[in-house]
Amino acid sequence: MYEIGDRIIHRNYGPGTITGIEEKMLGKKTGEYYVVQTADVTLWVPVDATEVSIRYPLDVTAFQELLSLLEGMGERLPDHHLERGEVLMLRMKSRTLRDLCRIIHDLTSRSRRQTLTKNDNEILSRAQDLLLNEWVIVLNTPREIARRELTKLLQEIPGLP
């Protein structure tokens, strides 16, 4: 169980803090909810459904290991935009940091040899934002500095032959 004051990562809204635990009635059902304050919104997350929507940030070592996925050769994505879109959406749906790093790496590598589609760019941008959410909390880095550091890392990614 989470406690008031815990820093968390919300699946869709990014970094936040548990500011309370409240009982609320939604429809005809009463339940317990974590009150989560993010930079933009206050959320009520059902206590019994937290495993799908909030989690603790990674520790520094685990996060830095994930960043190593942004190095070296990646996986070639399908050339056909519809097939590629399916692969990328499956990775995005899982929302694991490992899959986000793979998306960032593989689309960046692809961009070295081809222009990305609008959909590719949107997915890449969203994956980078989600990774930066974690970066800000784990490494206690201001977002703009984290973005610059990510950009430097991505400059080292080679294009696939």
KOLFIRO-330513 format. One record per atom (N, C-alpha, C): x, y, z; residue in three letters; atom name. Coordinates in nm, 2 decimals. Example, Ala and Ser with C-alpha at 12.3 -4.5 7.8 and 13.67 -1.06 7.14 Angstrom:
2
<r <1.32, -0.57, 0.78>, 'ALA', 'N'> <r <1.23, -0.45, 0.78>, 'ALA', 'CA'> <r <1.32, -0.33, 0.78>, 'ALA', 'C'> <r <1.28, -0.22, 0.71>, 'SER', 'N'> <r <1.37, -0.11, 0.71>, 'SER', 'CA'> <r <1.29, 0.00, 0.79>, 'SER', 'C'> 
This chain:
161
<r <0.08, -0.12, 0.00>, 'MET', 'N'> <r <0.00, 0.00, 0.00>, 'MET', 'CA'> <r <0.09, 0.12, 0.00>, 'MET', 'C'> <r <0.04, 0.22, -0.07>, 'TYR', 'N'> <r <0.11, 0.35, -0.07>, 'TYR', 'CA'> <r <0.07, 0.43, 0.05>, 'TYR', 'C'> <r <0.16, 0.53, 0.08>, 'GLU', 'N'> <r <0.13, 0.61, 0.20>, 'GLU', 'CA'> <r <0.13, 0.76, 0.15>, 'GLU', 'C'> <r <0.07, 0.84, 0.23>, 'ILE', 'N'> <r <0.07, 0.99, 0.20>, 'ILE', 'CA'> <r <0.21, 1.04, 0.20>, 'ILE', 'C'> <r <0.25, 1.11, 0.10>, 'GLY', 'N'> <r <0.38, 1.17, 0.08>, 'GLY', 'CA'> <r <0.47, 1.09, -0.02>, 'GLY', 'C'> <r <0.42, 0.96, -0.05>, 'ASP', 'N'> <r <0.50, 0.88, -0.15>, 'ASP', 'CA'> <r <0.50, 0.95, -0.29>, 'ASP', 'C'> <r <0.62, 0.95, -0.35>, 'ARG', 'N'> <r <0.63, 0.99, -0.49>, 'ARG', 'CA'> <r <0.60, 0.87, -0.57>, 'ARG', 'C'> <r <0.52, 0.90, -0.68>, 'ILE', 'N'> <r <0.48, 0.79, -0.77>, 'ILE', 'CA'> <r <0.49, 0.83, -0.91>, 'ILE', 'C'> <r <0.47, 0.74, -1.00>, 'ILE', 'N'> <r <0.46, 0.76, -1.14>, 'ILE', 'CA'> <r <0.32, 0.71, -1.18>, 'ILE', 'C'> <r <0.24, 0.80, -1.24>, 'HIS', 'N'> <r <0.11, 0.76, -1.29>, 'HIS', 'CA'> <r <0.12, 0.73, -1.43>, 'HIS', 'C'> <r <0.06, 0.62, -1.47>, 'ARG', 'N'> <r <0.07, 0.57, -1.61>, 'ARG', 'CA'> <r <0.05, 0.67, -1.72>, 'ARG', 'C'> <r <-0.05, 0.76, -1.70>, 'ASN', 'N'> <r <-0.08, 0.86, -1.81>, 'ASN', 'CA'> <r <-0.03, 1.00, -1.77>, 'ASN', 'C'> <r <-0.03, 1.03, -1.64>, 'TYR', 'N'> <r <0.00, 1.17, -1.60>, 'TYR', 'CA'> <r <0.14, 1.20, -1.55>, 'TYR', 'C'> <r <0.22, 1.10, -1.54>, 'GLY', 'N'> <r <0.36, 1.12, -1.50>, 'GLY', 'CA'> <r <0.38, 1.13, -1.35>, 'GLY', 'C'> <r <0.48, 1.20, -1.31>, 'PRO', 'N'> <r <0.52, 1.21, -1.17>, 'PRO', 'CA'> <r <0.41, 1.27, -1.08>, 'PRO', 'C'> <r <0.40, 1.22, -0.96>, 'GLY', 'N'> <r <0.30, 1.28, -0.87>, 'GLY', 'CA'> <r <0.33, 1.24, -0.73>, 'GLY', 'C'> <r <0.25, 1.29, -0.64>, 'THR', 'N'> <r <0.27, 1.26, -0.49>, 'THR', 'CA'> <r <0.13, 1.22, -0.44>, 'THR', 'C'> <r <0.13, 1.12, -0.35>, 'ILE', 'N'> <r <0.01, 1.08, -0.28>, 'ILE', 'CA'> <r <-0.01, 1.18, -0.17>, 'ILE', 'C'> <r <-0.12, 1.26, -0.19>, 'THR', 'N'> <r <-0.15, 1.36, -0.09>, 'THR', 'CA'> <r <-0.26, 1.33, 0.01>, 'THR', 'C'> <r <-0.33, 1.21, -0.01>, 'GLY', 'N'> <r <-0.43, 1.17, 0.08>, 'GLY', 'CA'> <r <-0.49, 1.04, 0.04>, 'GLY', 'C'> <r <-0.57, 0.99, 0.13>, 'ILE', 'N'> <r <-0.65, 0.87, 0.10>, 'ILE', 'CA'> <r <-0.79, 0.90, 0.14>, 'ILE', 'C'> <r <-0.89, 0.89, 0.05>, 'GLU', 'N'> <r <-1.03, 0.93, 0.07>, 'GLU', 'CA'> <r <-1.12, 0.82, 0.04>, 'GLU', 'C'> <r <-1.23, 0.82, 0.11>, 'GLU', 'N'> <r <-1.34, 0.73, 0.07>, 'GLU', 'CA'> <r <-1.44, 0.82, -0.02>, 'GLU', 'C'> <r <-1.47, 0.76, -0.14>, 'LYS', 'N'> <r <-1.56, 0.84, -0.23>, 'LYS', 'CA'> <r <-1.67, 0.74, -0.28>, 'LYS', 'C'> <r <-1.78, 0.80, -0.31>, 'MET', 'N'> <r <-1.89, 0.73, -0.37>, 'MET', 'CA'> <r <-1.89, 0.76, -0.52>, 'MET', 'C'> <r <-1.87, 0.66, -0.61>, 'LEU', 'N'> <r <-1.89, 0.68, -0.75>, 'LEU', 'CA'> <r <-2.00, 0.59, -0.80>, 'LEU', 'C'> <r <-2.10, 0.65, -0.85>, 'GLY', 'N'> <r <-2.22, 0.57, -0.89>, 'GLY', 'CA'> <r <-2.28, 0.53, -0.76>, 'GLY', 'C'> <r <-2.30, 0.40, -0.75>, 'LYS', 'N'> <r <-2.36, 0.34, -0.63>, 'LYS', 'CA'> <r <-2.26, 0.27, -0.54>, 'LYS', 'C'> <r <-2.13, 0.28, -0.58>, 'LYS', 'N'> <r <-2.03, 0.21, -0.51>, 'LYS', 'CA'> <r <-1.94, 0.30, -0.43>, 'LYS', 'C'> <r <-1.91, 0.27, -0.31>, 'THR', 'N'> <r <-1.82, 0.35, -0.23>, 'THR', 'CA'> <r <-1.68, 0.27, -0.23>, 'THR', 'C'> <r <-1.58, 0.35, -0.24>, 'GLY', 'N'> <r <-1.44, 0.29, -0.24>, 'GLY', 'CA'> <r <-1.34, 0.38, -0.18>, 'GLY', 'C'> <r <-1.22, 0.32, -0.16>, 'GLU', 'N'> <r <-1.11, 0.40, -0.11>, 'GLU', 'CA'> <r <-1.02, 0.44, -0.23>, 'GLU', 'C'> <r <-0.98, 0.57, -0.22>, 'TYR', 'N'> <r <-0.90, 0.63, -0.33>, 'TYR', 'CA'> <r <-0.78, 0.70, -0.28>, 'TYR', 'C'> <r <-0.67, 0.68, -0.35>, 'TYR', 'N'> <r <-0.55, 0.76, -0.33>, 'TYR', 'CA'> <r <-0.57, 0.90, -0.40>, 'TYR', 'C'> <r <-0.54, 1.00, -0.33>, 'VAL', 'N'> <r <-0.55, 1.14, -0.39>, 'VAL', 'CA'> <r <-0.40, 1.16, -0.44>, 'VAL', 'C'> <r <-0.39, 1.17, -0.57>, 'VAL', 'N'> <r <-0.26, 1.19, -0.64>, 'VAL', 'CA'> <r <-0.25, 1.33, -0.70>, 'VAL', 'C'> <r <-0.15, 1.41, -0.66>, 'GLN', 'N'> <r <-0.13, 1.54, -0.71>, 'GLN', 'CA'> <r <-0.02, 1.53, -0.81>, 'GLN', 'C'> <r <-0.04, 1.56, -0.94>, 'THR', 'N'> <r <0.06, 1.57, -1.04>, 'THR', 'CA'> <r <0.08, 1.72, -1.07>, 'THR', 'C'> <r <0.17, 1.75, -1.16>, 'ALA', 'N'> <r <0.20, 1.89, -1.20>, 'ALA', 'CA'> <r <0.07, 1.96, -1.25>, 'ALA', 'C'> <r <-0.01, 1.88, -1.32>, 'ASP', 'N'> <r <-0.13, 1.94, -1.39>, 'ASP', 'CA'> <r <-0.26, 1.92, -1.33>, 'ASP', 'C'> <r <-0.28, 1.80, -1.26>, 'VAL', 'N'> <r <-0.41, 1.76, -1.21>, 'VAL', 'CA'> <r <-0.41, 1.69, -1.08>, 'VAL', 'C'> <r <-0.52, 1.69, -1.02>, 'THR', 'N'> <r <-0.54, 1.60, -0.90>, 'THR', 'CA'> <r <-0.62, 1.48, -0.95>, 'THR', 'C'> <r <-0.58, 1.36, -0.91>, 'LEU', 'N'> <r <-0.64, 1.24, -0.96>, 'LEU', 'CA'> <r <-0.69, 1.16, -0.83>, 'LEU', 'C'> <r <-0.79, 1.08, -0.85>, 'TRP', 'N'> <r <-0.84, 0.99, -0.75>, 'TRP', 'CA'> <r <-0.82, 0.85, -0.81>, 'TRP', 'C'> <r <-0.73, 0.77, -0.75>, 'VAL', 'N'> <r <-0.69, 0.64, -0.80>, 'VAL', 'CA'> <r <-0.74, 0.53, -0.71>, 'VAL', 'C'> <r <-0.83, 0.44, -0.76>, 'PRO', 'N'> <r <-0.88, 0.34, -0.67>, 'PRO', 'CA'> <r <-0.77, 0.26, -0.60>, 'PRO', 'C'> <r <-0.78, 0.25, -0.47>, 'VAL', 'N'> <r <-0.68, 0.17, -0.40>, 'VAL', 'CA'> <r <-0.66, 0.03, -0.45>, 'VAL', 'C'> <r <-0.78, -0.03, -0.49>, 'ASP', 'N'> <r <-0.77, -0.17, -0.54>, 'ASP', 'CA'> <r <-0.73, -0.19, -0.68>, 'ASP', 'C'> <r <-0.70, -0.08, -0.75>, 'ALA', 'N'> <r <-0.66, -0.08, -0.89>, 'ALA', 'CA'> <r <-0.53, -0.02, -0.92>, 'ALA', 'C'> <r <-0.44, 0.00, -0.82>, 'THR', 'N'> <r <-0.32, 0.07, -0.83>, 'THR', 'CA'> <r <-0.22, 0.01, -0.92>, 'THR', 'C'> <r <-0.22, -0.13, -0.93>, 'GLU', 'N'> <r <-0.11, -0.19, -1.01>, 'GLU', 'CA'> <r <-0.12, -0.16, -1.16>, 'GLU', 'C'> <r <-0.23, -0.11, -1.21>, 'VAL', 'N'> <r <-0.24, -0.07, -1.35>, 'VAL', 'CA'> <r <-0.22, 0.07, -1.37>, 'VAL', 'C'> <r <-0.22, 0.16, -1.27>, 'SER', 'N'> <r <-0.22, 0.30, -1.29>, 'SER', 'CA'> <r <-0.11, 0.38, -1.22>, 'SER', 'C'> <r <-0.06, 0.33, -1.11>, 'ILE', 'N'> <r <0.05, 0.40, -1.04>, 'ILE', 'CA'> <r <0.15, 0.30, -1.00>, 'ILE', 'C'> <r <0.28, 0.35, -0.98>, 'ARG', 'N'> <r <0.38, 0.27, -0.93>, 'ARG', 'CA'> <r <0.49, 0.36, -0.87>, 'ARG', 'C'> <r <0.58, 0.29, -0.80>, 'TYR', 'N'> <r <0.69, 0.37, -0.75>, 'TYR', 'CA'> <r <0.80, 0.39, -0.86>, 'TYR', 'C'> <r <0.87, 0.50, -0.86>, 'PRO', 'N'> <r <0.98, 0.52, -0.96>, 'PRO', 'CA'> <r <1.08, 0.41, -0.94>, 'PRO', 'C'> <r <1.16, 0.39, -1.04>, 'LEU', 'N'> <r <1.27, 0.29, -1.03>, 'LEU', 'CA'> <r <1.38, 0.35, -0.94>, 'LEU', 'C'> <r <1.47, 0.27, -0.90>, 'ASP', 'N'> <r <1.59, 0.32, -0.82>, 'ASP', 'CA'> <r <1.69, 0.37, -0.93>, 'ASP', 'C'> <r <1.79, 0.44, -0.88>, 'VAL', 'N'> <r <1.89, 0.50, -0.98>, 'VAL', 'CA'> <r <1.96, 0.40, -1.06>, 'VAL', 'C'> <r <2.00, 0.29, -1.00>, 'THR', 'N'> <r <2.07, 0.18, -1.07>, 'THR', 'CA'> <r <1.99, 0.12, -1.18>, 'THR', 'C'> <r <1.87, 0.08, -1.15>, 'ALA', 'N'> <r <1.78, 0.02, -1.25>, 'ALA', 'CA'> <r <1.75, 0.12, -1.36>, 'ALA', 'C'> <r <1.73, 0.25, -1.33>, 'PHE', 'N'> <r <1.71, 0.35, -1.43>, 'PHE', 'CA'> <r <1.83, 0.36, -1.52>, 'PHE', 'C'> <r <1.94, 0.37, -1.47>, 'GLN', 'N'> <r <2.06, 0.38, -1.55>, 'GLN', 'CA'> <r <2.09, 0.26, -1.64>, 'GLN', 'C'> <r <2.05, 0.14, -1.59>, 'GLU', 'N'> <r <2.06, 0.02, -1.67>, 'GLU', 'CA'> <r <1.96, 0.03, -1.79>, 'GLU', 'C'> <r <1.85, 0.09, -1.77>, 'LEU', 'N'> <r <1.75, 0.11, -1.88>, 'LEU', 'CA'> <r <1.81, 0.20, -1.98>, 'LEU', 'C'> <r <1.87, 0.31, -1.94>, 'LEU', 'N'> <r <1.93, 0.40, -2.03>, 'LEU', 'CA'> <r <2.03, 0.34, -2.12>, 'LEU', 'C'> <r <2.09, 0.23, -2.08>, 'SER', 'N'> <r <2.19, 0.16, -2.16>, 'SER', 'CA'> <r <2.12, 0.10, -2.28>, 'SER', 'C'> <r <1.99, 0.08, -2.28>, 'LEU', 'N'> <r <1.92, 0.03, -2.40>, 'LEU', 'CA'> <r <1.92, 0.14, -2.51>, 'LEU', 'C'> <r <1.96, 0.26, -2.48>, 'LEU', 'N'> <r <1.96, 0.36, -2.58>, 'LEU', 'CA'> <r <2.10, 0.36, -2.66>, 'LEU', 'C'> <r <2.18, 0.26, -2.63>, 'GLU', 'N'> <r <2.31, 0.26, -2.70>, 'GLU', 'CA'> <r <2.31, 0.15, -2.80>, 'GLU', 'C'> <r <2.41, 0.16, -2.89>, 'GLY', 'N'> <r <2.43, 0.05, -2.99>, 'GLY', 'CA'> <r <2.32, 0.03, -3.09>, 'GLY', 'C'> <r <2.33, -0.09, -3.15>, 'MET', 'N'> <r <2.23, -0.12, -3.26>, 'MET', 'CA'> <r <2.10, -0.17, -3.20>, 'MET', 'C'> <r <2.00, -0.13, -3.26>, 'GLY', 'N'> <r <1.86, -0.17, -3.21>, 'GLY', 'CA'> <r <1.80, -0.27, -3.30>, 'GLY', 'C'> <r <1.67, -0.27, -3.30>, 'GLU', 'N'> <r <1.59, -0.36, -3.38>, 'GLU', 'CA'> <r <1.53, -0.29, -3.50>, 'GLU', 'C'> <r <1.54, -0.35, -3.61>, 'ARG', 'N'> <r <1.48, -0.29, -3.73>, 'ARG', 'CA'> <r <1.33, -0.30, -3.72>, 'ARG', 'C'> <r <1.26, -0.19, -3.74>, 'LEU', 'N'> <r <1.12, -0.19, -3.74>, 'LEU', 'CA'> <r <1.07, -0.21, -3.88>, 'LEU', 'C'> <r <0.94, -0.26, -3.90>, 'PRO', 'N'> <r <0.89, -0.29, -4.03>, 'PRO', 'CA'> <r <0.89, -0.16, -4.12>, 'PRO', 'C'> <r <0.92, -0.18, -4.24>, 'ASP', 'N'> <r <0.92, -0.07, -4.34>, 'ASP', 'CA'> <r <0.78, -0.01, -4.36>, 'ASP', 'C'> <r <0.68, -0.10, -4.37>, 'HIS', 'N'> <r <0.55, -0.06, -4.40>, 'HIS', 'CA'> <r <0.49, 0.02, -4.28>, 'HIS', 'C'> <r <0.44, 0.14, -4.30>, 'HIS', 'N'> <r <0.40, 0.22, -4.19>, 'HIS', 'CA'> <r <0.29, 0.16, -4.11>, 'HIS', 'C'> <r <0.20, 0.09, -4.17>, 'LEU', 'N'> <r <0.09, 0.03, -4.09>, 'LEU', 'CA'> <r <0.14, -0.09, -4.00>, 'LEU', 'C'> <r <0.23, -0.17, -4.05>, 'GLU', 'N'> <r <0.29, -0.28, -3.97>, 'GLU', 'CA'> <r <0.38, -0.22, -3.86>, 'GLU', 'C'> <r <0.45, -0.11, -3.89>, 'ARG', 'N'> <r <0.54, -0.05, -3.79>, 'ARG', 'CA'> <r <0.45, 0.02, -3.68>, 'ARG', 'C'> <r <0.34, 0.08, -3.72>, 'GLY', 'N'> <r <0.25, 0.14, -3.63>, 'GLY', 'CA'> <r <0.19, 0.04, -3.53>, 'GLY', 'C'> <r <0.16, -0.08, -3.58>, 'GLU', 'N'> <r <0.11, -0.19, -3.49>, 'GLU', 'CA'> <r <0.22, -0.23, -3.39>, 'GLU', 'C'> <r <0.34, -0.25, -3.43>, 'VAL', 'N'> <r <0.45, -0.29, -3.34>, 'VAL', 'CA'> <r <0.47, -0.18, -3.24>, 'VAL', 'C'> <r <0.47, -0.06, -3.28>, 'LEU', 'N'> <r <0.50, 0.05, -3.19>, 'LEU', 'CA'> <r <0.38, 0.07, -3.09>, 'LEU', 'C'> <r <0.26, 0.06, -3.14>, 'MET', 'N'> <r <0.14, 0.07, -3.05>, 'MET', 'CA'> <r <0.14, -0.04, -2.94>, 'MET', 'C'> <r <0.18, -0.16, -2.98>, 'LEU', 'N'> <r <0.19, -0.27, -2.88>, 'LEU', 'CA'> <r <0.29, -0.24, -2.77>, 'LEU', 'C'> <r <0.40, -0.19, -2.81>, 'ARG', 'N'> <r <0.51, -0.15, -2.72>, 'ARG', 'CA'> <r <0.46, -0.03, -2.63>, 'ARG', 'C'> <r <0.39, 0.06, -2.69>, 'MET', 'N'> <r <0.34, 0.18, -2.61>, 'MET', 'CA'> <r <0.23, 0.13, -2.51>, 'MET', 'C'> <r <0.15, 0.04, -2.55>, 'LYS', 'N'> <r <0.04, -0.01, -2.47>, 'LYS', 'CA'> <r <0.09, -0.07, -2.34>, 'LYS', 'C'> <r <0.21, -0.14, -2.35>, 'SER', 'N'> <r <0.27, -0.21, -2.23>, 'SER', 'CA'> <r <0.32, -0.10, -2.13>, 'SER', 'C'> <r <0.36, 0.01, -2.18>, 'ARG', 'N'> <r <0.41, 0.12, -2.10>, 'ARG', 'CA'> <r <0.52, 0.08, -2.01>, 'ARG', 'C'> <r <0.60, -0.02, -2.04>, 'THR', 'N'> <r <0.71, -0.05, -1.95>, 'THR', 'CA'> <r <0.82, 0.04, -2.00>, 'THR', 'C'> <r <0.91, 0.07, -1.91>, 'LEU', 'N'> <r <1.02, 0.16, -1.94>, 'LEU', 'CA'> <r <1.12, 0.09, -2.04>, 'LEU', 'C'> <r <1.13, -0.04, -2.03>, 'ARG', 'N'> <r <1.21, -0.11, -2.13>, 'ARG', 'CA'> <r <1.15, -0.09, -2.27>, 'ARG', 'C'> <r <1.02, -0.11, -2.29>, 'ASP', 'N'> <r <0.96, -0.09, -2.42>, 'ASP', 'CA'> <r <0.97, 0.06, -2.47>, 'ASP', 'C'> <r <0.96, 0.15, -2.37>, 'LEU', 'N'> <r <0.97, 0.29, -2.41>, 'LEU', 'CA'> <r <1.11, 0.32, -2.46>, 'LEU', 'C'> <r <1.21, 0.27, -2.40>, 'CYS', 'N'> <r <1.35, 0.29, -2.44>, 'CYS', 'CA'> <r <1.37, 0.22, -2.58>, 'CYS', 'C'> <r <1.31, 0.11, -2.60>, 'ARG', 'N'> <r <1.32, 0.04, -2.73>, 'ARG', 'CA'> <r <1.26, 0.12, -2.84>, 'ARG', 'C'> <r <1.14, 0.18, -2.81>, 'ILE', 'N'> <r <1.08, 0.27, -2.91>, 'ILE', 'CA'> <r <1.16, 0.39, -2.94>, 'ILE', 'C'> <r <1.21, 0.45, -2.84>, 'ILE', 'N'> <r <1.30, 0.57, -2.86>, 'ILE', 'CA'> <r <1.42, 0.53, -2.94>, 'ILE', 'C'> <r <1.49, 0.43, -2.90>, 'HIS', 'N'> <r <1.61, 0.38, -2.97>, 'HIS', 'CA'> <r <1.58, 0.35, -3.12>, 'HIS', 'C'> <r <1.48, 0.26, -3.14>, 'ASP', 'N'> <r <1.45, 0.21, -3.28>, 'ASP', 'CA'> <r <1.40, 0.32, -3.37>, 'ASP', 'C'> <r <1.32, 0.41, -3.32>, 'LEU', 'N'> <r <1.27, 0.52, -3.41>, 'LEU', 'CA'> <r <1.38, 0.62, -3.43>, 'LEU', 'C'> <r <1.47, 0.65, -3.33>, 'THR', 'N'> <r <1.58, 0.74, -3.36>, 'THR', 'CA'> <r <1.67, 0.68, -3.46>, 'THR', 'C'> <r <1.70, 0.55, -3.45>, 'SER', 'N'> <r <1.79, 0.48, -3.54>, 'SER', 'CA'> <r <1.73, 0.49, -3.68>, 'SER', 'C'> <r <1.60, 0.46, -3.69>, 'ARG', 'N'> <r <1.53, 0.47, -3.82>, 'ARG', 'CA'> <r <1.54, 0.61, -3.88>, 'ARG', 'C'> <r <1.53, 0.71, -3.80>, 'SER', 'N'> <r <1.53, 0.85, -3.85>, 'SER', 'CA'> <r <1.67, 0.89, -3.91>, 'SER', 'C'> <r <1.77, 0.81, -3.88>, 'ARG', 'N'> <r <1.90, 0.84, -3.93>, 'ARG', 'CA'> <r <1.91, 0.80, -4.08>, 'ARG', 'C'> <r <1.82, 0.72, -4.13>, 'ARG', 'N'> <r <1.82, 0.68, -4.27>, 'ARG', 'CA'> <r <1.69, 0.71, -4.35>, 'ARG', 'C'> <r <1.58, 0.75, -4.27>, 'GLN', 'N'> <r <1.46, 0.78, -4.34>, 'GLN', 'CA'> <r <1.38, 0.88, -4.26>, 'GLN', 'C'> <r <1.30, 0.96, -4.33>, 'THR', 'N'> <r <1.21, 1.05, -4.26>, 'THR', 'CA'> <r <1.10, 0.97, -4.19>, 'THR', 'C'> <r <1.08, 1.01, -4.06>, 'LEU', 'N'> <r <0.97, 0.94, -3.99>, 'LEU', 'CA'> <r <0.84, 1.00, -4.03>, 'LEU', 'C'> <r <0.74, 0.91, -4.02>, 'THR', 'N'> <r <0.60, 0.95, -4.05>, 'THR', 'CA'> <r <0.55, 1.04, -3.93>, 'THR', 'C'> <r <0.44, 1.10, -3.95>, 'LYS', 'N'> <r <0.37, 1.18, -3.85>, 'LYS', 'CA'> <r <0.34, 1.09, -3.73>, 'LYS', 'C'> <r <0.29, 0.97, -3.75>, 'ASN', 'N'> <r <0.26, 0.88, -3.64>, 'ASN', 'CA'> <r <0.39, 0.84, -3.57>, 'ASN', 'C'> <r <0.49, 0.81, -3.64>, 'ASP', 'N'> <r <0.62, 0.77, -3.58>, 'ASP', 'CA'> <r <0.67, 0.88, -3.49>, 'ASP', 'C'> <r <0.66, 1.01, -3.54>, 'ASN', 'N'> <r <0.71, 1.12, -3.46>, 'ASN', 'CA'> <r <0.62, 1.14, -3.33>, 'ASN', 'C'> <r <0.49, 1.12, -3.34>, 'GLU', 'N'> <r <0.40, 1.13, -3.23>, 'GLU', 'CA'> <r <0.43, 1.03, -3.12>, 'GLU', 'C'> <r <0.46, 0.91, -3.17>, 'ILE', 'N'> <r <0.49, 0.80, -3.07>, 'ILE', 'CA'> <r <0.62, 0.82, -3.01>, 'ILE', 'C'> <r <0.72, 0.86, -3.09>, 'LEU', 'N'> <r <0.86, 0.89, -3.04>, 'LEU', 'CA'> <r <0.85, 1.00, -2.93>, 'LEU', 'C'> <r <0.77, 1.11, -2.96>, 'SER', 'N'> <r <0.76, 1.22, -2.87>, 'SER', 'CA'> <r <0.69, 1.18, -2.73>, 'SER', 'C'> <r <0.59, 1.09, -2.75>, 'ARG', 'N'> <r <0.52, 1.05, -2.63>, 'ARG', 'CA'> <r <0.61, 0.95, -2.54>, 'ARG', 'C'> <r <0.68, 0.87, -2.61>, 'ALA', 'N'> <r <0.77, 0.78, -2.54>, 'ALA', 'CA'> <r <0.88, 0.86, -2.47>, 'ALA', 'C'> <r <0.93, 0.96, -2.53>, 'GLN', 'N'> <r <1.04, 1.04, -2.47>, 'GLN', 'CA'> <r <0.98, 1.12, -2.35>, 'GLN', 'C'> <r <0.86, 1.17, -2.36>, 'ASP', 'N'> <r <0.79, 1.24, -2.25>, 'ASP', 'CA'> <r <0.78, 1.14, -2.13>, 'ASP', 'C'> <r <0.73, 1.02, -2.15>, 'LEU', 'N'> <r <0.71, 0.92, -2.05>, 'LEU', 'CA'> <r <0.85, 0.89, -1.98>, 'LEU', 'C'> <r <0.95, 0.87, -2.06>, 'LEU', 'N'> <r <1.09, 0.84, -2.01>, 'LEU', 'CA'> <r <1.14, 0.96, -1.92>, 'LEU', 'C'> <r <1.11, 1.08, -1.97>, 'LEU', 'N'> <r <1.16, 1.20, -1.90>, 'LEU', 'CA'> <r <1.08, 1.21, -1.77>, 'LEU', 'C'> <r <0.95, 1.17, -1.76>, 'ASN', 'N'> <r <0.88, 1.17, -1.63>, 'ASN', 'CA'> <r <0.96, 1.10, -1.53>, 'ASN', 'C'> <r <1.01, 0.98, -1.56>, 'GLU', 'N'> <r <1.08, 0.90, -1.47>, 'GLU', 'CA'> <r <1.22, 0.96, -1.44>, 'GLU', 'C'> <r <1.28, 1.01, -1.54>, 'TRP', 'N'> <r <1.42, 1.07, -1.53>, 'TRP', 'CA'> <r <1.41, 1.18, -1.42>, 'TRP', 'C'> <r <1.31, 1.27, -1.43>, 'VAL', 'N'> <r <1.30, 1.38, -1.34>, 'VAL', 'CA'> <r <1.30, 1.34, -1.20>, 'VAL', 'C'> <r <1.22, 1.24, -1.17>, 'ILE', 'N'> <r <1.21, 1.19, -1.03>, 'ILE', 'CA'> <r <1.33, 1.11, -0.99>, 'ILE', 'C'> <r <1.37, 1.01, -1.07>, 'VAL', 'N'> <r <1.48, 0.92, -1.02>, 'VAL', 'CA'> <r <1.61, 0.99, -1.01>, 'VAL', 'C'> <r <1.65, 1.07, -1.10>, 'LEU', 'N'> <r <1.78, 1.14, -1.10>, 'LEU', 'CA'> <r <1.77, 1.28, -1.04>, 'LEU', 'C'> <r <1.65, 1.32, -1.00>, 'ASN', 'N'> <r <1.62, 1.45, -0.94>, 'ASN', 'CA'> <r <1.68, 1.56, -1.03>, 'ASN', 'C'> <r <1.64, 1.56, -1.15>, 'THR', 'N'> <r <1.70, 1.65, -1.25>, 'THR', 'CA'> <r <1.58, 1.74, -1.31>, 'THR', 'C'> <r <1.60, 1.87, -1.32>, 'PRO', 'N'> <r <1.50, 1.95, -1.39>, 'PRO', 'CA'> <r <1.47, 1.89, -1.53>, 'PRO', 'C'> <r <1.35, 1.90, -1.57>, 'ARG', 'N'> <r <1.30, 1.84, -1.70>, 'ARG', 'CA'> <r <1.39, 1.89, -1.82>, 'ARG', 'C'> <r <1.41, 2.02, -1.82>, 'GLU', 'N'> <r <1.49, 2.07, -1.94>, 'GLU', 'CA'> <r <1.63, 2.02, -1.95>, 'GLU', 'C'> <r <1.69, 2.00, -1.83>, 'ILE', 'N'> <r <1.83, 1.94, -1.83>, 'ILE', 'CA'> <r <1.82, 1.79, -1.87>, 'ILE', 'C'> <r <1.72, 1.72, -1.82>, 'ALA', 'N'> <r <1.70, 1.58, -1.85>, 'ALA', 'CA'> <r <1.68, 1.57, -2.01>, 'ALA', 'C'> <r <1.60, 1.66, -2.06>, 'ARG', 'N'> <r <1.57, 1.66, -2.21>, 'ARG', 'CA'> <r <1.70, 1.68, -2.29>, 'ARG', 'C'> <r <1.79, 1.77, -2.24>, 'ARG', 'N'> <r <1.92, 1.79, -2.31>, 'ARG', 'CA'> <r <2.01, 1.67, -2.30>, 'ARG', 'C'> <r <2.01, 1.61, -2.18>, 'GLU', 'N'> <r <2.09, 1.49, -2.16>, 'GLU', 'CA'> <r <2.04, 1.37, -2.25>, 'GLU', 'C'> <r <1.91, 1.36, -2.26>, 'LEU', 'N'> <r <1.85, 1.26, -2.35>, 'LEU', 'CA'> <r <1.89, 1.28, -2.49>, 'LEU', 'C'> <r <1.88, 1.41, -2.54>, 'THR', 'N'> <r <1.92, 1.44, -2.67>, 'THR', 'CA'> <r <2.06, 1.41, -2.70>, 'THR', 'C'> <r <2.15, 1.43, -2.61>, 'LYS', 'N'> <r <2.29, 1.39, -2.62>, 'LYS', 'CA'> <r <2.31, 1.24, -2.64>, 'LYS', 'C'> <r <2.23, 1.16, -2.56>, 'LEU', 'N'> <r <2.24, 1.02, -2.57>, 'LEU', 'CA'> <r <2.19, 0.97, -2.70>, 'LEU', 'C'> <r <2.08, 1.03, -2.75>, 'LEU', 'N'> <r <2.02, 0.99, -2.88>, 'LEU', 'CA'> <r <2.11, 1.02, -3.00>, 'LEU', 'C'> <r <2.20, 1.12, -2.98>, 'GLN', 'N'> <r <2.29, 1.16, -3.09>, 'GLN', 'CA'> <r <2.39, 1.05, -3.12>, 'GLN', 'C'> <r <2.41, 0.96, -3.03>, 'GLU', 'N'> <r <2.51, 0.85, -3.04>, 'GLU', 'CA'> <r <2.45, 0.73, -3.11>, 'GLU', 'C'> <r <2.32, 0.72, -3.13>, 'ILE', 'N'> <r <2.25, 0.61, -3.18>, 'ILE', 'CA'> <r <2.28, 0.60, -3.33>, 'ILE', 'C'> <r <2.34, 0.49, -3.38>, 'PRO', 'N'> <r <2.36, 0.47, -3.52>, 'PRO', 'CA'> <r <2.24, 0.44, -3.60>, 'PRO', 'C'> <r <2.24, 0.46, -3.73>, 'GLY', 'N'> <r <2.13, 0.42, -3.81>, 'GLY', 'CA'> <r <2.15, 0.27, -3.85>, 'GLY', 'C'> <r <2.04, 0.20, -3.87>, 'LEU', 'N'> <r <2.05, 0.06, -3.91>, 'LEU', 'CA'> <r <2.09, 0.06, -4.06>, 'LEU', 'C'> <r <2.17, -0.04, -4.10>, 'PRO', 'N'> <r <2.20, -0.05, -4.24>, 'PRO', 'CA'> <r <2.08, -0.07, -4.33>, 'PRO', 'C'> 
